[in-house]
Amino acid sequence: MKYLGRLLCYLAIFLFTFSVSCVIVLRFLPVTVTPVKIIKWFENLGEGQWLIRSNWVSLEKINPTMPRAVVATEDNFFLQHHGFDIEAIKLAIEYNKQGRKIRGASTISQQTAKNVFCTPDRTWFRKAVESYYTVLIELLWNKERIMEVYLNIIETRPNIYGVEATAERFYDKPAEKLNTYEAAMIATVLPSPRRMNLAAPSAYMQRRSTTVRSLMAKLPPVDFDDPKPPVKNSRYE
């Protein structure tokens, strides 16, 4: 038992050191390969989709309307919280108790941790790993880096990742040229990128993008140097 305990202690130290090192390295390097991309690539092979579109760009080369769109729809208090939106979690718990459609409360930081460091399976273990990495990136990255990575890894269609590849594929322009309508449409598909298609927006997508633009208008600009909280939580429901 003594040797087993020592072995487990060494293993824990190794895993902690390895995970922290990975987070530190990815603070500076483009995130181009993730477990989610690899797993979904194999899944999409069966449908004849083998080409991955993913072009990394810095946050400075992404139009400011895009961060504002995802903050409006995904995480109103992204600039204020430290990885977890406690009030949103409480609201989701109460909502889900009513037995209706499941409502999530993942922040942009949590989604980034999940997409970069975790597999896409839905288990409590994966959620625990996601939470661990959420704490790490909040400690070792800044909000600009979290947003930059998030906008470069979001899936908008099968095998299409990041706003640069999305803008080029569907709007024939770079991400820095996106307008408010286009940013809102991209944010619209994020909850269900395999069901919604930017190439042929449905009536539902058009209605929801209108709502997204309305939510964007309610929020202050996404200013990483001078974050201002929204007047109220206007997260899309």
N, C-alpha and C positions, 0 to 999 in steps of 0.2 A: 504493500500500500504506500510505503514511503517513496519508493521509486516511481510509482504511478502518479502520486501527487506532484513529485518534482517534474516529471514529464509534462503533466498538464500545465504546470506553472511556466515551464519553458515554452510550451506551445502558445499559451496566452500572451507571453511577452513577444514572441515572434509575430503572431497575428496582429497585435497592437502596433508593433514597430512597422510591419509591412503596410498596414492600412494607412497609418499616418504618413509614411513615406510616399505612398501613391497619391494621397491627397495633396501633399506639398508639391510633388512633381507636376501634377495636373493643374496646379495654380498658375503655371507658366506655359505649359505646352498645349497646343490644340488638342481637343478631345475628338478623335476621329474614329476610334474603334471602341465599342462598348459591348457588354454581354447581350444587351437587348438587340442591337443591330445584328449580331452574329446569329442569335437564335431565330429572329424573325426572317433573316435571309434564307436560312434553311427551310423555314415554313413556306416562304414565298416561292421557293424553287418548284414546289409541286404545282404551282399555278403559272409556271413559265416566266416568272419575274426574277431575273438574276442580276440585273444592273442596279446598283445603289447610287442614288444621286445625293451627294452631301458635300457642300463646299463651305469650308470654314472661313468666316470673316470676323474681324474684330468688332466690338460693340460700336465703335466710332463709325463703322461702315454700314450700320443698320439704322434706318430712319427712326427717330424718337417716337413716332406714332406706334411702332411695333411693341416696345416695352410698355407703353401706356395701355395698349390693347390687352396684353396678357395680364397686367396688373389689375385692370378693370374687371376682367372675366375670371381670373384664376386666384388672385391673391391681393386684395385691396391693401393689406397692411404689410406688404413685402418689405418695405423700407423700415418699418418700425419693429417687427417681431424678430426673434432670434432663432428662427427655423420652424416654430410651431405657432399656429394661431389658436390659442386656447379657447377663445370665444366661438370661433368657427367650429371647433371640435365639439363643444357643448351643444351648439345648435344642431349639428349633424346627428349627435346621439339622440336628442329629443325628436328630431324629424324621423329618424329611422325607427324609433320605437312605435311610431304610428303605423308601421307596416306598409308604407307606400314605397315608391321607387327609392332605392338606396342613394343617399346623398353623401358625397365625400367632403373632406375638409383638408386635403393635402395642400400645402403651400408650394410655391415655386421652388423653394429650397428642398423640400421633400421630394418633389417630382424630379429635380435635378439629381439628387442623390440616388433615387431609384433607377433612373435611366442610365446613369454613368457607372454605378457600382453594383447593381443588383440584376437578377434575372427577372423576367416578366411574370413569374408565377405569383399567385395570390395565396400566400400562407402567412401565418403569424411570425414564422422565422424570418421570412423575407422582410416583413414589416419592421421587425426588430433591427435587422441589418440596415434597412433604410433609415431608421431613426438614428442609429449610431453614426452613419455617414453624414446625416443631416447636421448633427452636432459638430462633426469634424469640419465640414465645409464652412459652417457659420463661424467657426473659430479661426480657421486657417485661410479662408478666402475672404474677400470683401463682397459687398452686394453687387458691385459692377461685374465682378468675375462670375458670380452665380448667374446673373442675368445673361451674360455673354455666353456661357456654356449652355444654359437652358435654351436660348434662342437658336443655338447651333445644333442641338440634338433633338428638338421636338419632331415628332413624326406627323406629317401632314397627308401622306398617302403611303401605301405600301412601298417600301424601299426609297422613300423620299424624306430626307431629314434636314432640318434647319431652314431658316427663313431665306437664306441666299439661294439655295437650290430650289426652294418653293417659288420664290419671286421669279427666278429665271425660267422655270418650267411653266408656270401658269400665267405670268404677267409679262414675260419677255423683257425683264428689267432687273437690275441688281436691287438688293434689299435697301440700299440707301435711297432709292427712288420711290419706295412704296408710299402710297397716299393713305389717308385715313380709312377710306372704304376698303382698300385691299388688306390693310393691317387687320381691320375688323373681321374680314372674311377668313383670314388665316387663323385668327383667334377662335373663330366660330367652329372650325373643324377639329380643333385639338381634342375635345372630349371623345370624338369618334372618327378618327382619320380614315378608317377603313370603310365606313358607311357613307361619309360625306365626301363629295368630289368637287374641288375647286374648278375643275374644267367644265362642270355642268351643275351650277348651284341650283338646288331645289328651292321651292317656295319657302320651306321651313328655314333653310339657310339664309335666304334673303331677309326673312323676318327677324331671325336671331341676330344677324349682322347689324340690323337697324338698332336693335336693343343694345348691342355691344357699343355702337357709336354713342348712344345715349349715356351709357355708363361711363364711357371715356370722358364725356363732357362734364360729368359730375366730379371727376377726380382732379387733383392738382397735377401739374407736370411731374414726371418721374425724374426728380433731381437728386442724384446720389450725394451731392455735396450739401444740400439743404432739404432733407426729407420733410414733407408736410403730410400729416395724416389726413385721410378723407374725412369729410364732415360726418358721414355715416357709411356703414358697410353697404355698398351697392353691388355686391357680388351677384353675378347672374344666377338666377334660380330657374 
